Amino acid sequence: MIIRKTTDENAFIFLCALLIFVGFAFLTVTFWPSVETALTEVLDMAKKAKLPRQVIGLLDGILKAQFVGWIAFRWFLMSALFNLTLAAVFLGIKQFAGERSRGTYEWLLSLPVSRSRIFIEKTLVPLAMLAMLNYIPSVLVINWLAPTIGQEIKLDALAKASTIQMSIFFLVYSFSVLFSVCLKDQMRAGGAAFFVIAGFMALSSGRRFRAYRPYNPYYWSDMPRLRRMFGVLIDANEMAYPWRPALNMAVIGIILLIIAYLVFLRSEP
Amino acid sequence: MTDPMEPTESVSEKQPEILISASGLQKRYGRSHVLKNINLNVPKGSIYAFIGPNGAGKTTTLRILLGVIRARSGEARAFGMDCWRKSYRIRKRLAYVPCERGLYERMSGGQFLRFAKKFYPDFRKDIQTELLDRFRLPLKKRVQAYSTGMKRQLFLAHALSTGVELLILDEPTHGLDPLVTECVLAEIVLAKQRGVTILLSSHILGQIERVCDHVGVVNAGETIFEGTLEQLKRYSGFQLRIKLNRAIEPGDFNLPGVSDVEQFSPTEAAMTIHSELSQLLPRLANLPIGEISYGASDLRTELLRLYGYKPPKHDDNPQDN
C-alpha cells in the first residue's frame, strides 16, 4: 500500500524529469546539425577574440570528440547529472520531511505497518524511479539518438558511464533521505542537501583537478579531499578505473541509508 | 444518604479488564516538561474521555500510547504490551484520528478512503457506506478543497469503519456542525456496543457527559483525576442550593463542611457540602428556608475547580484612575 502511495506521490517529479530528458533528446536530434555548424563558427570567433584557452579547449573538444566521447558522456550525461541530481534531492527529501511538512507523518506512523516496512517502501520506490530515469536516456541514446546523428555507440562504455552516474545519484539521494529523516521540515532538508552538494563541488574544484570538467562523471566521483578525510575514495591517479569510485560512492550511500533507517526507527513527529 | 467523597457506583465484584494503562509517564521537549506524571487506565469496552486544558499534554499522551513517540520515563501498555517496543502489534489493533492535519491533501476523498482501508483486514464496508451516506462528502474532490469539518468527517468515516478493537480519537468532533456531531456521537456509542474501546480527547463537556463513561482529567502534564463520570461529578462534594424567605445575612452559611458559597440573589445561594446532608440539615433548620435543592455538581464546575480556575474580579469603581 505504501509502495502504491509513494509511487503516486512521486510520479509527478518522475514524469517531469523524464520529460526533460526526452525533450532534451528530441532537441538534440532536431537541432544537432545546426548546433554543430554554429559551434564551428563560435569556435572561430573565440579564437579570433583570443578568449581564455579553457573556453577554446572546451569548444574544440566538443567538435573534435567522437563517440563514445561526446554524445553519451558529455551532452546527455551532463544534462542527466543536473537533472537527476535535482530529482534525487527532491525525491529524497519528500519522503519523510515532506510528510512532516504536510502534517501526515504522525498518522503514517500510526498505521498498522512496521517502521521498517515504511522506510523500505518509501526509500526503494524513489530509488527505482531514479534508476529508471538514469537508464532510460541510455536506451534513448543507443536506439534513437546516436544513429540519427550518425555516430557509433559502444554499449559497454555507455552502460558503464550510466552506472557510474547512478552511483552519484544514489549518493545524493542517500544524503537527502538522511536529512529528510533527521530534519523537521522539507525546506531544511532540501537546504541541507543542496549545501552538501555545493560542498562536494567546492571540494572537487581544486586547481590540480581542473582538467576534469564538471560534466565528466569521473570528476564528480573523484573527490580527493574527501578521500583524505575519510580514506575511502580512491586516488586521482586511478580515475582511469571508473568502477572503483562508483563502488565507493555506492558503499557510502548504503551506509547513509542504514544511518537514516536507524534514525527513522526512533524518530518522532 | 451517601458520603460524597465515596464513589457512589459500587465497585463491581469483577474488576473490568484494563485495555490501556499508563503510569508515571514523563516527556520533555527540550526544556519544556510536557508530561510530568500521567496515569491512565482505560477499561475494555468503555468510552474514555481524556480531558484537559490546551497544552495539558493530551495529544502527547495519545502519541505515546500509539507508539509514535517514546516516553522519557514511566510505563505505557496497551493490550498488555509495551506501547513503544510492541507498537506495531498494538497498531494492528487500533485506529487513530489525529487532531490536526493528517490527510493527504492531493488525494481525493475517495482515494484516501480506498488507500487507508487496505491496512485493515477487518474493514467494515457497510459501516463506511452508512457513514458516507450521512456525511455526504464530495469524494471525487481533492481533500485540499475540503473544509476542516469535512476533513474530520472523512477521517472519522475511515476510523469508525476499520473494525479494530480500539479507537483513539483526538478531539473527534472539533469543527463539526451539530448535525454531524450528533451522527458521530451516535456512531461512537454504536462502536462501543460492538465492543470497541474508545479513548478520546475533547473539550466539549456536554458531549463527554453524553457518551463517555470514564474520564481522565489532566492539567499541566499531570493526571489530577481519574474515574467514572459520576465519580468526577462528586469528586469535590455535592451542590446545595438554598432560597431563604428573608435576605441572606453574613454568616448564615458559615457551617462546618460547607464551602464555596456563591450568592445569586439577596435570598438565594449555592454552596458545596463535604459532609452528609443529614448531618447538615439540623444546623440549617434555624434558617427560614423557602426552597432547597441538592445534587451532584455539574461537570463544568468540577473541571474548573480541578483546573484551579478563579473567575476574574471586576472592579466597578476603580479608584486608581
HADDOCK unambig.tbl for C-alpha pairs under 7 A between the chains (distance, minus, plus):
assign (segid A and resid 103 and name CA) (segid B and resid 101 and name CA) 5.27 0.50 0.50
assign (segid A and resid 103 and name CA) (segid B and resid 102 and name CA) 5.29 0.50 0.50
assign (segid A and resid 104 and name CA) (segid B and resid 101 and name CA) 6.59 0.50 0.50
assign (segid A and resid 104 and name CA) (segid B and resid 102 and name CA) 4.09 0.50 0.50
assign (segid A and resid 104 and name CA) (segid B and resid 103 and name CA) 6.08 0.50 0.50
assign (segid A and resid 104 and name CA) (segid B and resid 104 and name CA) 6.83 0.50 0.50
assign (segid A and resid 106 and name CA) (segid B and resid 68 and name CA) 6.91 0.50 0.50
assign (segid A and resid 107 and name CA) (segid B and resid 98 and name CA) 6.81 0.50 0.50
assign (segid A and resid 107 and name CA) (segid B and resid 102 and name CA) 5.82 0.50 0.50
assign (segid A and resid 109 and name CA) (segid B and resid 68 and name CA) 6.11 0.50 0.50
assign (segid A and resid 110 and name CA) (segid B and resid 66 and name CA) 6.30 0.50 0.50
assign (segid A and resid 110 and name CA) (segid B and resid 68 and name CA) 6.54 0.50 0.50
assign (segid A and resid 110 and name CA) (segid B and resid 91 and name CA) 6.39 0.50 0.50
assign (segid A and resid 110 and name CA) (segid B and resid 96 and name CA) 6.76 0.50 0.50
assign (segid A and resid 111 and name CA) (segid B and resid 91 and name CA) 6.33 0.50 0.50
assign (segid A and resid 112 and name CA) (segid B and resid 88 and name CA) 6.15 0.50 0.50
assign (segid A and resid 112 and name CA) (segid B and resid 91 and name CA) 4.78 0.50 0.50
assign (segid A and resid 112 and name CA) (segid B and resid 92 and name CA) 4.47 0.50 0.50
assign (segid A and resid 112 and name CA) (segid B and resid 119 and name CA) 6.44 0.50 0.50
assign (segid A and resid 113 and name CA) (segid B and resid 88 and name CA) 6.47 0.50 0.50
assign (segid A and resid 114 and name CA) (segid B and resid 88 and name CA) 5.48 0.50 0.50
assign (segid A and resid 268 and name CA) (segid B and resid 68 and name CA) 6.30 0.50 0.50
assign (segid A and resid 268 and name CA) (segid B and resid 69 and name CA) 5.28 0.50 0.50
